[in-house]
């Protein structure tokens, strides 16, 4: 098993570096044949006379330019998931590559412009992007085919506890290219029988909502026999994962702080929020103005929709959005989450929700300090009350300021169950760093174009198991 995993890892690394190498080779060709002649030529001319010489590079200089491009491509591909061969579906890998290439080529364009000390032609850079996207598309599907041919889906044993296995089976079945649940059994059949079954010809064991008194022994049993384990964490697991390990004595001590985000981190986070919100308000002001005019002309109703939400310590504030529903969407006064194909959403509303334009007024909420760019999404007081009755741990996520986007939005979906969203939000809180905020901001750009993150919830969707 270990030998096979090592082979798999080596193959993924080789395929990944081959892809990055091809992308860099395209850039190198255009650099030597198009952009370097521009950079090394006369910088400017007056009355037909050339004044000053361009930048001259030797071999190491060219190598540095290409190395910088390769490293940026590696960084953004790793950030967006463009190298997760076999882990993501081929289209998702290609989709991640699109964002990686866009980011790297935009930065590279301005890098070349700085070397030239003036703007350079954009068309060659667009040609680079088009060629790279074609290569990336072919690479994503070819590497996926190679991976699947060598490594078939893992055969798994599902061990469950009290609750239904429908939800977890649905999740794993959504990735049949990677997983296959060969058999499932309940802990009530007897722990000894479960132990015996784990020794079967499986590639791993899924532990789903197994009571702690059985789960601990099962984890140790599988770990001791080198059996791969997929554990669905409980709230306490998420909290402990974010703890700090202390070495004060001759035994490990886990420190779980009452407030995970340190004061200096909060100061930096707030500074980033103020600067970014001001810049984005200025840049998006034409879009906001046009949107406001269209909404007003459509049904003559109010442009903005203000709603009471809760932020840190359950403090209430009025969140602002461009109105995407009918004026009488909640005329009965009952708070409801948006449903799939919700008839209350206007045609204009469908568009601005799909493009996330309806969220733009929240930049002002961020500027005044009601929200942050990154944090758990703010909920309505009525919905919080419902959640607290079902899962009191929901109060934990209000230890930090609410955000425009969060861990649950990046790694979950709009219709992810409330309990799963809670676990994702707590993962963010307990593992907070400024770098994590920056990473989530970059990943948020990607989910802006992901359709399922704007879907409504199913009417029969319920809170996931939480024991």
N, C-alpha and C positions, 0 to 999 in steps of 0.2 A: 504493500500500500504506500509506504513512504517513498519507495523507489519510483512508483508511478506518479506520485504527486510532484517529485523533483523533476521528472521528465516533462510533466505538464507545465510547470513553472518555467523551465528552460525554453520550451516551445513558445509560450506566450511572450517571453522576453525577446526571443529572436524575431517572431512575427511583428511585434511592436516596433522594434528598432529598424526592421526592414521598411515598415510603413513610414516611420519618421525620416529614414534615409531617403526614400523616394521623394517625399515632400520637400526636403531640404535640397535635393538634387535639382528639382524644378526651379526653386528660388536661386540656386547657384548659377544655373544656366542664364537666367534673366539678369542676374547681378553682373556677370562677366560680359554679357553681350549687349545689355541695354543700360543698366543703371551705373555701372562703374565708368563707362566712357563719358557719361554725363557728369558724374562726380569729379572725374579727373580732368575734364575739359576746362576752358576759361570760365571763371566765375561770373563775369558780367562784362559788358562792353559799353563804351560811350562813343557815339559818332563813328561806329565801325571799328574802333580800336579796342582790342582785348586788354583788360586791366586785371592783372593778377593771374596766377596759375591755380588750377584745381588741386584737389587732394590726391596725392600719389601714395599708393599702397604697395608694399612688398608682400611676399608669400605669407608671412605671419599675420600681416594686416588682413588679408583676404580670409585667412583661416579663422581669425577672431570674429569677423563679420558673420561667417557661416556658422561658427560655434555658438554665437549669441542667438542666432535664428533657431538652431537646433535645440538649444536649452529652453528657449521660450516655448517652442512647440511641445517639448517634453512636459514642461510645467503646466501649460493650459490643457493639453491632452489628458494628463493625469488628473487635473482638477475637475474637468468636465466628464471624465469617464470614457474618453476616446480610445483608451488602450485596454479596456476591459473585455478582451476577447473571450468568448465563452460565458462570461458573467452576464453581459447584457446581450440583448437581441441585436442582430447585425444592423438593423435600421437605427436602433438607439445609439450604437457605436458610431455610425455615420453621422447621425444628428449631432452627437457630441463633437465629432471632428469638424463639422461646419462652424461651430462656435469657436473652437480652438484656432482654426485657420483664419477666421475673421479677425479675432483678437490679435494674433501674431502678425498678420499682414498689415493691419492698420498701424500697429506699433512700428513695424519695419519700414513702412512708408515714411513716417515722420522721422525715423532714424536716418534714412537716406536723405531726406530733406534737410536735416541738420548738417549732415556731412557736406551737402551741396551749398548750404547756407541760403537756400531758396527752395520753393516748391518744385517738385519734379513731376513728369507726366504720370497720370494716374492709370492710364489704359494698360501699360505693361503689368502693373500690379493686379489689375482685374483679370488679365490673361493668366497670370500666375494662379490666382484663386480658382478660376474655372478649371484649369488643367489639374490642379490639386484635388478639387472636388470630384472630378471624374476618377482619378486614381484612388481617392479615399473610398468612393462608393464600391469600386471593384475590389479593393483591398478588404473592406469590411465583410463582404459576402464570401470572398474566397477564403479568408482566414477562418471565418465561422464554419465554412464547409470542411476545411482541414481539421479544425478542432472537433467537430461533431463526428467526423469519420474515425478519428483516433480515440476520442473519449465520449462514449455514449452516455445517456442520462444516468444519474446515480440511482441505484435501487435502494429505497429507504423503507425503514420500519417506523410506523407512527405509533407512539405510546401515548394514550390520552388519560385524562382524569374524569372529573364529574361532568364537565360541560361537553356540548356537541362538538364534533370534529368537522362539521360542514365548512366553517369559516377557514380553518387552516388548510383543509384539503383544497378548497377553492383557490387559496393563495398559491399553493405549490403546483396545482394543476395549470395555473396561468403560465408556468414555466416548464412545460412538458419537455422542452428541448434540453433542460438541465436536470430535472428531477422526475422520478417516477415512484409514487408510493405503492410499493409492492404488497404491503400488508399493514393493517392497523389493528391494535388490540388495546383493551382497556385495563387499567391497573387493577380493576376489580377481579380480573381473572387470576390474580395471584402474582406477587412479586417474583417468586422463584420461576414461575412459568415465563414471565417477561424476561428475566435474566437468561434463561435458556434460549428464548427466541432471538435475543440480541446476538447470539453467537452464530446465527444463520448466515447465509450468503447475502448479506446486505452491505451497501457502501456507507451506511450511516443510520443513525437513529434520531427521530424527531421526538422531543419531549414536550408535550402540549398539556398545560394545565394539570400537571401531576402534583398532588399534595406534597408539601415539603418533606414529610417524614419518609416518603418513598423516593422523591426526586433526588435528594442528596445521595442516597445509596446507589441509585441508578446512574447518576453522573460519575461517581467514583468507580463503579463497576465497569462502565464503558471506557472511561479514561485509562484505567489500569490495563485494559486489553486492546488499547490502541484503536478503539472504535470511534469513528467521527460522530460528534453529537451536535444536533441543532436544537438549541434551547430557546423557547419563547420566554423572555425575561418578565418577571413581575416587577412591580413598582420598587420594592426594596432592592432588587438586583440592579435596577437603573441607578438608584441613589448610591449604592455601594461602588458601582463602577466609576463614579465621579469622585470618589474619596481620595484623600492624600495618604500615602503610606509613610508612617513615621518609624524611625529607628532609635527610639529612646531607651528601649530595654532589649533584652535578649529574645524578644518575640515580636513579630510584626504587629503594628497597631494601625488600624485604619481610622483616619480622622474625617468625619463627615461634618462640615461646617454648617452653621445655621444660615449663613449667607455666602453663596459661592462666588459672587462677583466682587472682587476687591475694590476698594475706593479709587485707586489709581486707574483701574480698568474702567470703572464707571465714568471717570473724568474724560478719558480718551474716547470712550464710546459716545459720550454726549457731544464732545467737540466734533467728532466725525459726523454725527447727526445734524448739527447746526450747519456745518460747511456744505455737506452734500445736499441738504434740503434747500438751502439758498441757491446753490448752483442749478439744481434741477427745476426749481420754481421758475427761474429765469429762462432756462432752455425750453421748458414745456409750456410756457405761458401762451404762445400762439395756439397750441393744440387745445389747451384748456378753454381759451376764448372761443374757438370754432365749435368745440363740443357744447359749450354753454348756449351758444346761439341756436344750434341745431335742436337741442332738447327743448328750448323755449318755443321754437317755431313748430315743433311736432304736435304738442298738445296744450301749449300755453301754461303748463304747470310749472312748479318751482324747479329751478335748475339743480340745486343741491338737495341731497337727502341727508338729514341729520338724525342721528340715532344714538341713544344712550348706550355706551359700552363701558367695560371695566378694565382698568389698567392695574398697575402695581398696588398691592394691598387692597384690591377690590374697590379702588377709588373710581368713581363714575366720571365720565367726560362725554362730550358729544363728538362722535366721529363724523367726518364729512366725506360724502361720496357724490359723484354725479348720479342723478336719479336714473335708474335703469328699469324701474317697474312703473306700473300704472300708479296714478295718484292715490287711488283707493285700494292699493294692494293689501293693506292690513286694516280695512275699515271696521273689522270686528274687534280690533285691538289685541288679537292673539299673535304672539311672536312665533314666526315659523322660519326655518331654514329654507333656502331656495331648493326646489325639487328639480329633478331632471325634466326637461321640456316644460318648465313652469310657464303657465299661460299668463301669469302676471307680468312677465318681462316684455317690454316693448321691443319693436324691431331695432330701434336705435340702441336700446339697452343690451340686446344680444351682441351687437357689434362692439360696443365699448367695454362690455364685460369680457368678451373674447380677447380683446386687445389690451385689457387691464387699464384702459383710459379712465374707467369709473373710479379707480383708486387714487388718481393724481391729486385731488384735493386734500388727501391725507398728508401730503407734504407739509401743509400748514399745521396739522396736528403734531407732526414731528418737530417742526420749528419751535412751537410754543412749549414743547416738552411733555405733551400728553402721551406720545408714542415714541418709539425708536424705529430705526430702519429694520433692525433684526430683533425678533423677540416673539413670544407666543401671540397668536392673533387674538385681539380683544373680543370678548363675547358679551352678549347682552345679559343684564342682571337676571332676567327671567330664565334664560337658558342655563346660566351658571347655577341658579337655585336647583333646577332639575338635575343637573350633573352632580351637584354636591350630595343630593339625596341618594343617587346610585353609586357614586364613588367619591367619598370624602377627600381622597387624595387630590382631587381636582384643584383644591385650594393651593397646593404646592406650586403650581405654575404661575401663580400671581405673586411670587416672591420677586419677580422682575417686571420691568415696564413692558407693556404690550408692544408689538411690532407690526410694521407694514408687511413683512414676510418673516418666516421663521423656519426652524428645523423641520417642523411638521409639514410645511408647505413644499419644501425642497425634496424631502425624502418620502413624503406621503402623497396623498391625493386629496382633492376637495371632499370626496366621499369616503375617506378613511374613517374607521370607527372612532368615536370620541376617546375611548380608552387607549387605542393605539396612538392617536395624536398626543394624548397626555404623556405617554411614555417617550415619544419623540421630543416633546417640549422639555421634559425633565432631563433628557440626555443633553440637550443644549445648555440648560441651566447648570448642571453639575459638571460639565466639561468646558465651561466658557473660557474663551481667550479672544483677544482682539483679532488674531489671525483667523479664528473660526468665523467671526463676523464677516471678515473680508471674503473668506471662501464662500460663505452663504450668499453674500451679495453677488459674487460672480456666478454662482449656480442659479440664483434667482433670474438672471438674464436668460438662462436656458429654459426654465419652466414657464416663462412668459409665452413661449411658443408651444407649450405642451397642452393639448386639448383637454385631457382628463383632469387637469388641475383646476379647470373652471366648471366642471360638471356639478350638478346638484346632488343631494343625497337621495338614496332610494327611500321610498315611503315606508318600507318595511325594515329599514336598517335599524339595528339595535346596538346597544353598547356591548363591546366584546367582553369576554370573560376576564375577571380581574382578581381572582383569588390567588 
